[in-house]
Amino acid sequence: MILDFGVWKHPRPAKTKAIKSILIFCILYLIDIHLIYYVSGFWAYPILGQLAFPFRMLFIVFCTAVIFGAFLIGDVYNSYLLDSTGKQKKAKKQRRD
């Protein structure tokens, strides 16, 4: 991720659209995991079968929080890179004038 941000300066999507997309992905992924269990009787991740229902829900919430946390860290890092390159460009333009 760090290499991607450093090498390729891509525009950042709107934060609300990105969060909605991540939420939709997480919901569809959870549906898929539970569908696999429903059809086959086996969990895609064995730890889910070992946890009681309340702890399974806490585990899923924790994993989802990690995904959103990674997005927010990446967003802050990306905004820092874009802001610093923007400031550098402005400084170069001012020196030329």
Buried (B, 14 or more C-beta within 10 A) or exposed (E): EEEEBEEEEEEEEEEEEBBEEBEEEBEEBEEEBBEBBEEEEEBBEEEBEEBEEEEBEEBBEEEBEEBEEEBEEBBEBBEEBBEEEEEEEEEEEEEEE
